[in-house]
Amino acid sequence: MNRRRTPRSASAEDLLSTLQHLTARARQEVELHQARVELAQALQRKMLPATLPAFPGLQTAARYAPARDGLDIGGDWYDGFVLPDGSLGLAIGDVQGHDVEAAAFMGQIRIAMRAIAASASDPGEVMSRANDVILSMDSALFATCSFLRLDPRTRELLGARAGHVASVWATTDGRSGISDDAGGLPLGIDFGQDYPVTRRTLDVEGALVLLTDGVIEGPSLSIDDGLDRVRRLVSAHAGADAEDLADLVLKAAALTGHEDDAAVLVLRHGNRVPGPP
């Protein structure tokens, strides 16, 4: 008569060996993920400008903070540069997606916008041409963005938005608001897009704050509520130094509970000095 052999029970040594193997694999995966996070952080910070331009009566400041849990890094950026005609160019944006690929894509967008803005004076044209360039990269990623062009002499500010969150402004005479101007689709969605241009003059002392959704949106905080909270904060500190105001706004991002990274770009402007007749 045939008898079935009872399977041999795993010994303590076998169980220990299996546990050690699984622990080693888990450690390798954690170390690999951490290496990717650190690479994305380094790439992100390296591609952001080291300094921002300033003019008499105009200050600029910016801040960037990675996600609190280290997972969502590489999407947000800001930029500030002097254009060939002496105007100030300011940009802020957010790439869909994260990690190393998003950080590299962000760098490509930033460089492309700088190059295009050097030859196109209209922010809407800058956006449209940047959109077509991004589409030509044949990437699955897209980005939201705001681009501003400021004449430091006349204080005329031209701006265009590509699916990005609104900016916040306040003046030292007690006024404040949210600049939720008309915009176009995010960059990288479809060719031939038009981006409306808004015009305003910064003739009263105050501050303009550009930001990404990591500053204003969280699990229990809507974008509208987050924007209004930042508006009240900026209104209360409209006369502060640009660096101090940037710190205050970035600290507000920690209260949202958002797991995304966050970027803030501040333009602090004094009273406009009338030009020669």
SENUTI-436426 format. One line per field, with one value per residue (C-alpha): z, x, y; residue number from 1; residue in three letters. Coordinates in Angstrom, 2 decimals, padded with zeros to 5 digits. Layout:
BEGIN
up	Z, ...
east	X, ...
north	Y, ...
num	NUM, ...
residu	ALA, ...
END
This chain:
BEGIN
up	000.00, -001.03, 001.67, 001.10, 002.43, 004.78, 003.59, 005.69, 007.93, 007.36, 009.89, 011.90, 009.78, 006.56, 007.93, 009.09, 005.71, 003.90, 006.26, 005.74, 001.96, 002.03, 004.38, 002.07, -000.95, 000.93, 002.01, -001.58, -002.82, -000.12, -000.90, -004.63, -004.03, -001.70, -004.31, -006.91, -004.51, -003.72, -007.43, -008.20, -005.38, -006.55, -010.17, -009.19, -007.13, -009.68, -012.42, -010.39, -010.66, -008.00, -007.93, -009.11, -010.64, -008.84, -009.97, -008.10, -006.31, -007.26, -005.29, -006.21, -004.00, -004.40, -002.34, -003.15, -000.76, -001.67, -000.57, 003.12, 002.55, -000.17, -002.82, -004.96, -006.07, -009.36, -010.74, -009.55, -010.77, -010.85, -012.84, -013.06, -015.65, -017.43, -021.07, -023.89, -023.76, -020.00, -018.96, -016.15, -017.02, -014.30, -014.61, -012.32, -013.20, -012.27, -014.33, -014.26, -012.70, -010.39, -009.86, -012.06, -015.36, -014.26, -012.91, -016.24, -018.17, -015.94, -016.85, -020.56, -020.21, -018.21, -020.77, -023.69, -022.16, -021.51, -025.11, -026.55, -024.25, -025.50, -028.95, -028.25, -026.32, -025.93, -023.05, -024.99, -027.87, -025.42, -024.08, -027.52, -028.87, -025.67, -025.98, -029.52, -028.50, -025.63, -027.92, -030.34, -027.52, -027.83, -024.06, -022.24, -019.64, -019.62, -017.45, -016.10, -016.11, -015.60, -017.39, -016.65, -018.35, -016.37, -017.68, -014.65, -015.92, -016.66, -014.28, -017.00, -016.28, -019.02, -018.13, -019.56, -017.93, -019.18, -016.87, -013.77, -010.43, -009.96, -008.44, -005.35, -004.96, -002.24, -001.87, 001.20, 001.01, 002.09, -001.21, -002.19, -004.61, -006.59, -010.25, -011.75, -015.31, -018.41, -019.58, -021.95, -021.78, -019.97, -022.05, -023.93, -024.55, -028.13, -030.90, -031.97, -028.65, -027.93, -024.51, -023.57, -022.22, -019.26, -018.70, -015.49, -014.01, -010.64, -009.65, -005.92, -003.42, -002.75, -003.64, -006.24, -005.32, -007.82, -006.44, -007.21, -005.91, -003.23, -001.38, -001.34, -001.76, 000.65, 001.65, 003.74, 001.97, -001.44, -003.90, -003.43, 000.36, 000.09, -002.26, 000.05, 003.02, 001.13, -000.01, 003.62, 004.58, 001.78, 002.54, 006.17, 005.08, 001.80, 002.95, 004.05, 002.40, -000.52, 001.21, 004.40, 002.48, 000.51, 003.80, 005.25, 002.22, 002.07, 005.76, 005.00, 002.62, 005.56, 006.98, 003.96, 004.53, 000.82, -000.18, -003.28, -003.59, -003.41, -005.06, -004.33, -006.38, -004.92, -006.70, -004.23, -005.83, -004.48, -005.73, -009.41, -010.06, -012.93, -015.97, -017.91, -019.84
east	000.00, 001.32, 001.71, 001.82, 004.87, 004.02, 005.60, 008.58, 007.91, 010.11, 012.87, 013.65, 016.77, 014.68, 012.26, 015.09, 016.79, 013.57, 013.00, 016.54, 016.10, 012.82, 014.31, 017.29, 015.00, 012.84, 015.93, 017.19, 013.83, 013.74, 017.31, 016.54, 013.45, 015.38, 018.12, 015.52, 014.01, 017.41, 018.27, 014.97, 015.56, 019.09, 018.00, 015.07, 017.14, 019.95, 017.52, 015.93, 017.64, 020.25, 019.33, 016.49, 016.79, 015.86, 015.32, 015.03, 011.70, 011.19, 012.14, 011.75, 011.99, 011.10, 010.85, 010.55, 009.72, 009.59, 006.67, 006.64, 006.76, 009.41, 007.30, 005.98, 009.09, 010.12, 007.06, 007.10, 009.36, 009.79, 011.99, 012.91, 015.17, 015.95, 014.85, 016.85, 014.72, 015.27, 011.91, 011.54, 010.26, 008.65, 007.35, 005.95, 004.60, 003.79, 004.56, 002.04, 003.81, 006.78, 010.16, 013.24, 011.35, 009.21, 012.25, 014.06, 010.93, 010.60, 014.13, 013.36, 010.26, 012.10, 014.91, 012.47, 010.42, 013.52, 014.65, 011.21, 010.63, 013.88, 012.34, 008.59, 007.36, 003.77, 003.25, 000.45, 002.83, 005.45, 002.90, 001.70, 005.19, 006.30, 003.24, 004.20, 007.82, 006.72, 004.44, 007.34, 009.24, 006.74, 006.43, 003.40, 003.77, 002.13, 002.46, 000.47, 002.22, 001.90, 004.22, 004.51, 006.42, 006.98, 008.38, 010.31, 010.03, 006.31, 005.30, 003.07, 002.52, 001.48, 000.52, -000.79, -001.85, -001.86, -004.18, -002.34, -003.78, -004.54, -002.11, -002.71, -002.12, -002.35, -001.47, -000.40, -003.53, -005.63, -006.82, -006.29, -007.59, -007.16, -006.15, -008.16, -007.81, -008.82, -006.27, -005.71, -005.07, -002.01, 001.15, 001.57, -002.09, -002.78, -001.12, -002.16, -003.48, -004.17, -003.50, -005.27, -003.07, -004.04, -002.64, -002.38, -000.15, 001.55, 001.18, 000.58, 002.98, 002.22, 002.99, 002.07, 002.41, 002.55, 002.25, 001.56, -001.34, 000.83, 000.65, -003.14, -004.80, -005.07, -007.28, -009.53, -008.85, -010.22, -008.25, -010.66, -010.33, -006.57, -006.30, -008.41, -006.24, -003.10, -004.84, -005.53, -001.95, -000.46, -002.84, -001.69, 001.98, 001.80, 004.57, 006.94, 010.26, 009.94, 012.08, 010.03, 006.76, 007.95, 008.79, 005.35, 003.49, 005.54, 004.89, 001.17, 001.63, 002.54, -000.96, -002.80, -001.86, -001.04, 001.47, 002.65, 005.69, 005.20, 006.67, 006.19, 007.34, 006.94, 007.14, 007.31, 006.79, 007.03, 005.16, 005.72, 007.95, 006.49, 008.72, 009.82, 007.06
north	000.00, 003.44, 006.02, 009.75, 011.48, 014.31, 017.58, 018.48, 021.45, 024.40, 024.56, 027.65, 028.08, 028.06, 030.64, 032.85, 032.62, 033.58, 036.47, 037.75, 037.52, 039.47, 042.07, 042.56, 043.02, 045.52, 047.44, 047.57, 048.87, 051.55, 052.58, 052.71, 054.84, 057.15, 057.51, 058.52, 061.05, 062.54, 062.68, 064.42, 066.92, 067.67, 067.99, 070.20, 072.61, 072.70, 073.74, 076.54, 079.95, 080.69, 084.40, 086.61, 090.10, 093.31, 096.90, 100.21, 100.05, 096.40, 093.29, 089.64, 086.58, 082.91, 079.75, 076.05, 073.21, 069.50, 067.35, 066.52, 062.76, 062.99, 061.25, 064.12, 065.99, 067.47, 069.23, 072.85, 075.62, 079.39, 081.74, 085.40, 087.01, 090.27, 090.42, 092.08, 095.24, 095.62, 094.20, 091.68, 088.22, 086.12, 082.57, 079.90, 076.49, 072.94, 069.84, 067.00, 064.05, 063.89, 062.24, 062.57, 062.66, 065.60, 067.47, 067.07, 068.10, 071.16, 072.20, 071.91, 074.09, 076.74, 077.01, 077.04, 079.86, 081.96, 081.57, 082.34, 085.35, 086.90, 087.35, 087.55, 090.60, 089.37, 086.86, 085.19, 084.52, 083.22, 080.74, 079.68, 079.09, 077.31, 075.08, 074.05, 073.44, 071.20, 069.22, 068.72, 066.97, 064.12, 063.73, 062.39, 065.16, 068.59, 071.67, 074.59, 077.95, 081.69, 084.13, 087.86, 090.65, 093.86, 097.14, 098.49, 102.09, 102.33, 099.50, 098.05, 094.37, 091.94, 088.40, 085.13, 081.85, 078.28, 076.39, 077.63, 078.73, 082.43, 084.91, 087.03, 090.76, 093.38, 097.06, 098.99, 101.16, 098.16, 096.71, 093.08, 090.50, 087.30, 087.71, 084.89, 086.22, 084.31, 081.77, 078.89, 075.17, 073.81, 073.61, 070.35, 069.48, 070.59, 072.61, 076.10, 077.37, 081.04, 082.60, 085.87, 088.64, 090.82, 094.30, 096.27, 098.96, 098.58, 102.24, 101.73, 100.16, 096.51, 092.92, 090.34, 086.66, 083.80, 080.28, 076.63, 074.55, 072.92, 076.25, 076.55, 073.15, 070.23, 067.30, 069.57, 072.87, 073.87, 075.98, 078.91, 078.81, 078.44, 081.41, 083.55, 082.60, 083.63, 086.83, 087.78, 086.93, 089.03, 091.90, 091.93, 092.05, 093.99, 096.32, 093.56, 092.80, 090.37, 087.74, 087.90, 087.72, 084.69, 082.93, 083.73, 082.41, 079.21, 078.55, 078.73, 075.80, 073.54, 074.04, 072.64, 069.00, 068.77, 066.09, 067.96, 070.20, 073.97, 077.08, 080.78, 083.79, 087.30, 090.63, 093.52, 096.94, 100.47, 103.50, 104.15, 107.16, 109.25, 109.28, 112.37, 114.19
num	1, 2, 3, 4, 5, 6, 7, 8, 9, 10, 11, 12, 13, 14, 15, 16, 17, 18, 19, 20, 21, 22, 23, 24, 25, 26, 27, 28, 29, 30, 31, 32, 33, 34, 35, 36, 37, 38, 39, 40, 41, 42, 43, 44, 45, 46, 47, 48, 49, 50, 51, 52, 53, 54, 55, 56, 57, 58, 59, 60, 61, 62, 63, 64, 65, 66, 67, 68, 69, 70, 71, 72, 73, 74, 75, 76, 77, 78, 79, 80, 81, 82, 83, 84, 85, 86, 87, 88, 89, 90, 91, 92, 93, 94, 95, 96, 97, 98, 99, 100, 101, 102, 103, 104, 105, 106, 107, 108, 109, 110, 111, 112, 113, 114, 115, 116, 117, 118, 119, 120, 121, 122, 123, 124, 125, 126, 127, 128, 129, 130, 131, 132, 133, 134, 135, 136, 137, 138, 139, 140, 141, 142, 143, 144, 145, 146, 147, 148, 149, 150, 151, 152, 153, 154, 155, 156, 157, 158, 159, 160, 161, 162, 163, 164, 165, 166, 167, 168, 169, 170, 171, 172, 173, 174, 175, 176, 177, 178, 179, 180, 181, 182, 183, 184, 185, 186, 187, 188, 189, 190, 191, 192, 193, 194, 195, 196, 197, 198, 199, 200, 201, 202, 203, 204, 205, 206, 207, 208, 209, 210, 211, 212, 213, 214, 215, 216, 217, 218, 219, 220, 221, 222, 223, 224, 225, 226, 227, 228, 229, 230, 231, 232, 233, 234, 235, 236, 237, 238, 239, 240, 241, 242, 243, 244, 245, 246, 247, 248, 249, 250, 251, 252, 253, 254, 255, 256, 257, 258, 259, 260, 261, 262, 263, 264, 265, 266, 267, 268, 269, 270, 271, 272, 273, 274, 275, 276, 277
residu	MET, ASN, ARG, ARG, ARG, THR, PRO, ARG, SER, ALA, SER, ALA, GLU, ASP, LEU, LEU, SER, THR, LEU, GLN, HIS, LEU, THR, ALA, ARG, ALA, ARG, GLN, GLU, VAL, GLU, LEU, HIS, GLN, ALA, ARG, VAL, GLU, LEU, ALA, GLN, ALA, LEU, GLN, ARG, LYS, MET, LEU, PRO, ALA, THR, LEU, PRO, ALA, PHE, PRO, GLY, LEU, GLN, THR, ALA, ALA, ARG, TYR, ALA, PRO, ALA, ARG, ASP, GLY, LEU, ASP, ILE, GLY, GLY, ASP, TRP, TYR, ASP, GLY, PHE, VAL, LEU, PRO, ASP, GLY, SER, LEU, GLY, LEU, ALA, ILE, GLY, ASP, VAL, GLN, GLY, HIS, ASP, VAL, GLU, ALA, ALA, ALA, PHE, MET, GLY, GLN, ILE, ARG, ILE, ALA, MET, ARG, ALA, ILE, ALA, ALA, SER, ALA, SER, ASP, PRO, GLY, GLU, VAL, MET, SER, ARG, ALA, ASN, ASP, VAL, ILE, LEU, SER, MET, ASP, SER, ALA, LEU, PHE, ALA, THR, CYS, SER, PHE, LEU, ARG, LEU, ASP, PRO, ARG, THR, ARG, GLU, LEU, LEU, GLY, ALA, ARG, ALA, GLY, HIS, VAL, ALA, SER, VAL, TRP, ALA, THR, THR, ASP, GLY, ARG, SER, GLY, ILE, SER, ASP, ASP, ALA, GLY, GLY, LEU, PRO, LEU, GLY, ILE, ASP, PHE, GLY, GLN, ASP, TYR, PRO, VAL, THR, ARG, ARG, THR, LEU, ASP, VAL, GLU, GLY, ALA, LEU, VAL, LEU, LEU, THR, ASP, GLY, VAL, ILE, GLU, GLY, PRO, SER, LEU, SER, ILE, ASP, ASP, GLY, LEU, ASP, ARG, VAL, ARG, ARG, LEU, VAL, SER, ALA, HIS, ALA, GLY, ALA, ASP, ALA, GLU, ASP, LEU, ALA, ASP, LEU, VAL, LEU, LYS, ALA, ALA, ALA, LEU, THR, GLY, HIS, GLU, ASP, ASP, ALA, ALA, VAL, LEU, VAL, LEU, ARG, HIS, GLY, ASN, ARG, VAL, PRO, GLY, PRO, PRO
END
